[in-house]
Amino acid sequence: MQELLEQFKIHLQEKDSSPETIKAYLSDIKKFAGWYRETEGTAPDMNTVGSLDIAEFKRYLLNKKQKPSTINRAIISLSAFFNYLGISNPAKEIKLLPEVKTAPRALERKELLALIRSVRASGKLRDIAIIILLLHTGLRVAELCALNVDDVILKERSGYVVVRSGKGNKRREVPLNSTARNALKEWLDVRDNNSTALFTGKRSNPLSTRAVEQLLKKYSIRAGLENITPHVLRHTFCKSLVDAGESLDRVATLAGHENLNTTAKYTKATGKDLQNAVEKLSWE
């Protein structure tokens, strides 16, 4: 099973799936394998796994009080795995649970300011530029890490970054506002010139996505925030634009979304939006 999962991981990477998607798929499949081993006393042979097994796994997750979105994702992950293996796909026969869709997690204004204060207090111009760029361009973390110095075009009153390794290997230009331009200018003035990469780590090597995730986690903890990932900053960028009245097609172009349905999720209410709505009826 472990060897199959490694091959599946490579397959997903070649399909340009996001690191979050890959992590989720592998986690779900391992969870199923663990449940099957505990239930049947042996590792699953995917060739003999049937729809009844998947249905029982779904029931197990329901009994564990897992969220509908978590259960549905597990079924989708298994379905993708069966399709990759090129064998009969019993997961496709399992109905997904209805979900109440809300917008993805995005930073509220108070949280955003706390995060910015935290990173600015460090005085590290590289880290400041990274977090501001994520917040003000909505770049995927892999796109940010792949940027070279030549991909940054700065003018007196405008600028943009060239994303050459976007999802699906699509190139796009993302405009830079004055906040992002200023942060990048300050970083470019002091960065090590021994590398072509815009953001570098030890030995002038390009910064890895893992390093950016850890960097953001460090400043989030200092700011008293939890579960803040680069993808949350991307969501914050997109939702802020939608909330400001920008059209979905503009937001989709900036974010590099292939489908407007992906962008439309930012028009949905967040949990906080719904809480604020019912608070308006409170008598206290």
DRENDO-1510 file (C-alpha; in Angstrom, 1 decimal, always signed):
<recs>
REC; n; res; u; v; w
REC; 1; MET; +0.0; +0.0; +0.0 .
REC; 2; GLN; +2.8; +2.4; +0.9 .
REC; 3; GLU; +4.4; +2.0; -2.5 .
REC; 4; LEU; +1.1; +2.5; -4.2 .
REC; 5; LEU; +0.5; +5.7; -2.2 .
REC; 6; GLU; +4.0; +7.0; -3.2 .
REC; 7; GLN; +3.2; +6.4; -6.9 .
REC; 8; PHE; -0.2; +8.0; -6.5 .
REC; 9; LYS; +1.5; +11.1; -4.9 .
REC; 10; ILE; +3.8; +11.4; -7.9 .
REC; 11; HIS; +0.7; +11.1; -10.2 .
REC; 12; LEU; -1.1; +13.9; -8.4 .
REC; 13; GLN; +2.0; +16.1; -8.5 .
REC; 14; GLU; +2.3; +15.5; -12.2 .
REC; 15; LYS; -1.3; +16.6; -12.5 .
REC; 16; ASP; -0.3; +19.8; -10.7 .
REC; 17; SER; -2.6; +19.1; -7.8 .
REC; 18; SER; -2.1; +21.5; -4.9 .
REC; 19; PRO; +0.0; +20.4; -1.9 .
REC; 20; GLU; -3.2; +20.6; +0.3 .
REC; 21; THR; -5.1; +18.3; -2.1 .
REC; 22; ILE; -2.3; +15.8; -2.2 .
REC; 23; LYS; -2.0; +15.8; +1.6 .
REC; 24; ALA; -5.8; +15.4; +2.0 .
REC; 25; TYR; -6.1; +12.5; -0.5 .
REC; 26; LEU; -3.2; +10.5; +1.0 .
REC; 27; SER; -4.5; +11.1; +4.6 .
REC; 28; ASP; -8.0; +9.9; +3.6 .
REC; 29; ILE; -6.7; +6.7; +1.9 .
REC; 30; LYS; -4.4; +5.9; +4.9 .
REC; 31; LYS; -7.4; +6.4; +7.2 .
REC; 32; PHE; -9.5; +4.0; +5.1 .
REC; 33; ALA; -6.6; +1.4; +5.1 .
REC; 34; GLY; -6.2; +1.8; +8.9 .
REC; 35; TRP; -10.0; +1.3; +9.4 .
REC; 36; TYR; -10.0; -1.8; +7.1 .
REC; 37; ARG; -7.0; -3.4; +8.8 .
REC; 38; GLU; -8.6; -2.9; +12.2 .
REC; 39; THR; -12.0; -4.2; +11.0 .
REC; 40; GLU; -10.8; -7.1; +8.8 .
REC; 41; GLY; -7.5; -7.9; +10.5 .
REC; 42; THR; -5.6; -7.5; +7.2 .
REC; 43; ALA; -4.4; -4.8; +4.9 .
REC; 44; PRO; -6.9; -3.9; +2.1 .
REC; 45; ASP; -6.5; -5.4; -1.4 .
REC; 46; MET; -7.9; -2.6; -3.5 .
REC; 47; ASN; -8.9; -5.1; -6.2 .
REC; 48; THR; -11.3; -6.8; -3.9 .
REC; 49; VAL; -12.6; -3.7; -2.0 .
REC; 50; GLY; -16.3; -3.3; -2.8 .
REC; 51; SER; -19.0; -0.6; -2.4 .
REC; 52; LEU; -20.2; -2.3; +0.9 .
REC; 53; ASP; -16.7; -1.7; +2.3 .
REC; 54; ILE; -16.8; +2.0; +1.3 .
REC; 55; ALA; -20.4; +2.3; +2.7 .
REC; 56; GLU; -19.3; +0.8; +6.0 .
REC; 57; PHE; -16.3; +3.2; +6.1 .
REC; 58; LYS; -18.7; +6.0; +5.5 .
REC; 59; ARG; -20.9; +4.8; +8.4 .
REC; 60; TYR; -17.8; +4.6; +10.6 .
REC; 61; LEU; -17.0; +8.2; +9.9 .
REC; 62; LEU; -20.6; +9.2; +10.6 .
REC; 63; ASN; -20.4; +7.5; +14.0 .
REC; 64; LYS; -17.2; +9.3; +14.7 .
REC; 65; LYS; -19.2; +12.6; +14.2 .
REC; 66; GLN; -17.1; +13.6; +11.3 .
REC; 67; LYS; -18.3; +16.6; +9.3 .
REC; 68; PRO; -20.1; +16.0; +6.0 .
REC; 69; SER; -17.4; +17.8; +4.2 .
REC; 70; THR; -14.7; +15.5; +5.8 .
REC; 71; ILE; -16.7; +12.4; +4.9 .
REC; 72; ASN; -17.4; +13.5; +1.3 .
REC; 73; ARG; -13.7; +14.3; +0.8 .
REC; 74; ALA; -12.7; +10.8; +2.0 .
REC; 75; ILE; -15.1; +9.2; -0.6 .
REC; 76; ILE; -13.7; +11.5; -3.3 .
REC; 77; SER; -10.2; +10.7; -2.3 .
REC; 78; LEU; -10.9; +7.0; -2.5 .
REC; 79; SER; -12.6; +7.4; -5.9 .
REC; 80; ALA; -9.6; +9.2; -7.3 .
REC; 81; PHE; -7.3; +6.5; -6.0 .
REC; 82; PHE; -9.4; +3.7; -7.6 .
REC; 83; ASN; -9.5; +5.6; -10.9 .
REC; 84; TYR; -5.7; +6.0; -10.7 .
REC; 85; LEU; -5.3; +2.3; -10.2 .
REC; 86; GLY; -7.4; +1.6; -13.2 .
REC; 87; ILE; -9.7; -0.9; -11.5 .
REC; 88; SER; -13.4; -1.0; -10.7 .
REC; 89; ASN; -14.4; +2.0; -8.7 .
REC; 90; PRO; -16.8; +1.1; -5.8 .
REC; 91; ALA; -16.6; +4.6; -4.3 .
REC; 92; LYS; -18.5; +6.1; -7.2 .
REC; 93; GLU; -21.6; +4.2; -6.1 .
REC; 94; ILE; -21.6; +5.9; -2.7 .
REC; 95; LYS; -23.8; +9.0; -2.3 .
REC; 96; LEU; -22.2; +12.1; -0.9 .
REC; 97; LEU; -23.7; +13.8; +2.1 .
REC; 98; PRO; -25.5; +17.2; +1.7 .
REC; 99; GLU; -23.4; +20.1; +2.9 .
REC; 100; VAL; -24.1; +23.6; +3.9 .
REC; 101; LYS; -21.5; +25.5; +1.9 .
REC; 102; THR; -19.8; +28.5; +3.4 .
REC; 103; ALA; -16.9; +30.5; +2.2 .
REC; 104; PRO; -13.4; +29.2; +2.9 .
REC; 105; ARG; -11.6; +30.4; +6.0 .
REC; 106; ALA; -10.3; +34.0; +5.5 .
REC; 107; LEU; -8.7; +36.4; +8.0 .
REC; 108; GLU; -10.9; +39.0; +9.6 .
REC; 109; ARG; -9.6; +42.6; +9.7 .
REC; 110; LYS; -8.5; +42.2; +13.3 .
REC; 111; GLU; -6.7; +39.0; +12.6 .
REC; 112; LEU; -5.0; +40.4; +9.5 .
REC; 113; LEU; -3.7; +43.4; +11.4 .
REC; 114; ALA; -2.4; +41.2; +14.2 .
REC; 115; LEU; -0.5; +39.0; +11.7 .
REC; 116; ILE; +1.0; +42.1; +10.0 .
REC; 117; ARG; +2.1; +43.6; +13.4 .
REC; 118; SER; +3.7; +40.2; +14.3 .
REC; 119; VAL; +5.8; +39.9; +11.2 .
REC; 120; ARG; +6.8; +43.6; +11.1 .
REC; 121; ALA; +8.0; +43.4; +14.7 .
REC; 122; SER; +10.5; +40.8; +13.5 .
REC; 123; GLY; +12.2; +43.4; +11.3 .
REC; 124; LYS; +12.9; +40.7; +8.7 .
REC; 125; LEU; +12.4; +42.2; +5.3 .
REC; 126; ARG; +12.2; +38.9; +3.6 .
REC; 127; ASP; +9.4; +37.6; +5.8 .
REC; 128; ILE; +7.5; +40.8; +5.6 .
REC; 129; ALA; +7.7; +40.8; +1.8 .
REC; 130; ILE; +6.5; +37.1; +1.7 .
REC; 131; ILE; +3.4; +37.6; +3.9 .
REC; 132; ILE; +2.4; +40.9; +2.3 .
REC; 133; LEU; +2.8; +39.4; -1.2 .
REC; 134; LEU; +0.6; +36.4; -0.3 .
REC; 135; LEU; -2.0; +38.8; +1.2 .
REC; 136; HIS; -2.0; +41.3; -1.7 .
REC; 137; THR; -1.6; +39.0; -4.7 .
REC; 138; GLY; -3.3; +35.8; -3.7 .
REC; 139; LEU; -0.4; +33.7; -5.1 .
REC; 140; ARG; -0.4; +30.0; -4.3 .
REC; 141; VAL; +2.6; +29.2; -2.0 .
REC; 142; ALA; +4.2; +27.1; -4.8 .
REC; 143; GLU; +3.9; +30.0; -7.2 .
REC; 144; LEU; +5.5; +32.4; -4.7 .
REC; 145; CYS; +8.4; +30.0; -4.1 .
REC; 146; ALA; +9.0; +29.6; -7.8 .
REC; 147; LEU; +9.4; +33.4; -8.4 .
REC; 148; ASN; +12.7; +34.7; -9.7 .
REC; 149; VAL; +14.0; +38.2; -9.3 .
REC; 150; ASP; +13.4; +38.8; -13.0 .
REC; 151; ASP; +9.7; +37.9; -12.5 .
REC; 152; VAL; +9.2; +41.1; -10.5 .
REC; 153; ILE; +8.5; +44.2; -12.5 .
REC; 154; LEU; +8.5; +47.4; -10.4 .
REC; 155; LYS; +7.8; +50.9; -11.8 .
REC; 156; GLU; +7.2; +54.2; -10.0 .
REC; 157; ARG; +3.5; +53.9; -9.7 .
REC; 158; SER; +2.7; +50.3; -10.9 .
REC; 159; GLY; +4.2; +46.9; -11.1 .
REC; 160; TYR; +3.4; +43.2; -11.4 .
REC; 161; VAL; +4.8; +39.7; -10.8 .
REC; 162; VAL; +5.0; +37.1; -13.6 .
REC; 163; VAL; +3.7; +33.7; -12.5 .
REC; 164; ARG; +5.3; +31.2; -14.9 .
REC; 165; SER; +4.4; +28.1; -12.9 .
REC; 166; GLY; +0.8; +28.6; -12.2 .
REC; 167; LYS; -1.7; +25.7; -12.0 .
REC; 168; GLY; -1.8; +23.9; -15.2 .
REC; 169; ASN; +1.5; +25.6; -16.1 .
REC; 170; LYS; -0.4; +28.7; -17.2 .
REC; 171; ARG; +1.4; +32.0; -17.2 .
REC; 172; ARG; -0.2; +35.1; -15.8 .
REC; 173; GLU; +0.7; +38.6; -14.6 .
REC; 174; VAL; -0.5; +39.7; -11.2 .
REC; 175; PRO; -0.5; +43.5; -10.5 .
REC; 176; LEU; +1.2; +44.8; -7.4 .
REC; 177; ASN; -0.4; +47.5; -5.3 .
REC; 178; SER; +1.7; +50.1; -3.5 .
REC; 179; THR; +1.9; +48.1; -0.3 .
REC; 180; ALA; +3.3; +45.0; -2.1 .
REC; 181; ARG; +5.6; +47.1; -4.2 .
REC; 182; ASN; +7.1; +48.9; -1.2 .
REC; 183; ALA; +7.6; +45.6; +0.7 .
REC; 184; LEU; +9.4; +44.1; -2.4 .
REC; 185; LYS; +11.6; +47.1; -2.9 .
REC; 186; GLU; +12.8; +47.0; +0.7 .
REC; 187; TRP; +13.6; +43.3; +0.3 .
REC; 188; LEU; +15.3; +43.6; -3.1 .
REC; 189; ASP; +17.6; +46.3; -1.6 .
REC; 190; VAL; +19.1; +43.9; +0.9 .
REC; 191; ARG; +18.6; +40.4; -0.5 .
REC; 192; ASP; +21.6; +38.1; -1.4 .
REC; 193; ASN; +22.5; +38.5; -5.1 .
REC; 194; ASN; +24.0; +35.0; -5.3 .
REC; 195; SER; +20.7; +33.4; -6.4 .
REC; 196; THR; +18.2; +34.2; -9.1 .
REC; 197; ALA; +15.3; +33.1; -6.8 .
REC; 198; LEU; +13.3; +36.0; -5.3 .
REC; 199; PHE; +13.1; +34.4; -1.8 .
REC; 200; THR; +15.9; +32.2; -0.5 .
REC; 201; GLY; +16.7; +30.2; +2.6 .
REC; 202; LYS; +19.9; +28.7; +3.8 .
REC; 203; ARG; +22.9; +28.6; +1.3 .
REC; 204; SER; +20.9; +30.9; -1.0 .
REC; 205; ASN; +18.6; +28.0; -2.1 .
REC; 206; PRO; +15.1; +28.9; -3.2 .
REC; 207; LEU; +12.7; +28.9; -0.3 .
REC; 208; SER; +10.6; +25.7; -0.1 .
REC; 209; THR; +6.8; +25.7; +0.4 .
REC; 210; ARG; +7.3; +23.9; +3.7 .
REC; 211; ALA; +9.6; +26.7; +4.9 .
REC; 212; VAL; +6.9; +29.3; +4.0 .
REC; 213; GLU; +4.3; +27.3; +5.9 .
REC; 214; GLN; +6.5; +27.1; +9.0 .
REC; 215; LEU; +7.4; +30.8; +8.7 .
REC; 216; LEU; +3.7; +31.8; +8.6 .
REC; 217; LYS; +2.9; +29.4; +11.5 .
REC; 218; LYS; +5.6; +31.1; +13.6 .
REC; 219; TYR; +4.2; +34.6; +13.1 .
REC; 220; SER; +0.6; +33.4; +13.5 .
REC; 221; ILE; +1.4; +31.9; +16.9 .
REC; 222; ARG; +3.0; +35.1; +17.9 .
REC; 223; ALA; -0.1; +37.0; +16.9 .
REC; 224; GLY; -2.3; +34.6; +18.8 .
REC; 225; LEU; -3.8; +33.1; +15.7 .
REC; 226; GLU; -4.5; +29.4; +14.9 .
REC; 227; ASN; -4.7; +27.3; +11.7 .
REC; 228; ILE; -3.3; +30.1; +9.4 .
REC; 229; THR; -1.8; +28.7; +6.2 .
REC; 230; PRO; -0.7; +30.3; +3.0 .
REC; 231; HIS; -4.0; +29.1; +1.5 .
REC; 232; VAL; -5.9; +31.1; +4.1 .
REC; 233; LEU; -4.0; +34.2; +2.9 .
REC; 234; ARG; -5.0; +33.4; -0.6 .
REC; 235; HIS; -8.6; +33.0; +0.5 .
REC; 236; THR; -8.3; +36.4; +2.3 .
REC; 237; PHE; -7.1; +38.1; -0.9 .
REC; 238; CYS; -10.0; +36.7; -3.0 .
REC; 239; LYS; -12.7; +37.3; -0.4 .
REC; 240; SER; -11.5; +40.8; +0.2 .
REC; 241; LEU; -11.8; +41.6; -3.5 .
REC; 242; VAL; -15.3; +40.1; -3.7 .
REC; 243; ASP; -16.4; +41.9; -0.5 .
REC; 244; ALA; -15.1; +45.2; -2.1 .
REC; 245; GLY; -17.4; +44.7; -5.1 .
REC; 246; GLU; -14.9; +43.4; -7.7 .
REC; 247; SER; -16.5; +41.2; -10.4 .
REC; 248; LEU; -15.9; +37.5; -10.2 .
REC; 249; ASP; -14.2; +37.4; -13.6 .
REC; 250; ARG; -11.6; +39.9; -12.4 .
REC; 251; VAL; -11.0; +38.0; -9.2 .
REC; 252; ALA; -10.7; +34.7; -11.2 .
REC; 253; THR; -8.1; +36.2; -13.5 .
REC; 254; LEU; -6.0; +37.5; -10.6 .
REC; 255; ALA; -6.2; +34.3; -8.7 .
REC; 256; GLY; -5.6; +32.1; -11.7 .
REC; 257; HIS; -8.9; +30.2; -11.4 .
REC; 258; GLU; -9.9; +28.2; -14.5 .
REC; 259; ASN; -13.5; +28.0; -13.5 .
REC; 260; LEU; -15.7; +30.9; -12.2 .
REC; 261; ASN; -17.5; +28.4; -9.9 .
REC; 262; THR; -14.2; +28.2; -7.9 .
REC; 263; THR; -14.3; +32.0; -7.5 .
REC; 264; ALA; -18.0; +32.0; -6.7 .
REC; 265; LYS; -17.4; +30.3; -3.4 .
REC; 266; TYR; -16.1; +33.6; -2.0 .
REC; 267; THR; -19.6; +35.1; -2.4 .
REC; 268; LYS; -20.9; +32.6; +0.2 .
REC; 269; ALA; -21.2; +33.6; +3.8 .
REC; 270; THR; -18.5; +32.6; +6.2 .
REC; 271; GLY; -19.3; +31.2; +9.6 .
REC; 272; LYS; -18.5; +34.6; +11.1 .
REC; 273; ASP; -20.9; +36.2; +8.6 .
REC; 274; LEU; -23.7; +33.9; +9.7 .
REC; 275; GLN; -22.9; +34.6; +13.4 .
REC; 276; ASN; -23.1; +38.3; +12.8 .
REC; 277; ALA; -26.4; +37.8; +11.0 .
REC; 278; VAL; -28.1; +36.0; +14.0 .
REC; 279; GLU; -26.6; +38.5; +16.5 .
REC; 280; LYS; -28.7; +41.2; +14.9 .
REC; 281; LEU; -31.8; +39.4; +16.4 .
REC; 282; SER; -30.3; +39.1; +19.9 .
REC; 283; TRP; -32.2; +40.6; +22.8 .
REC; 284; GLU; -29.1; +40.8; +25.0 .
</recs>
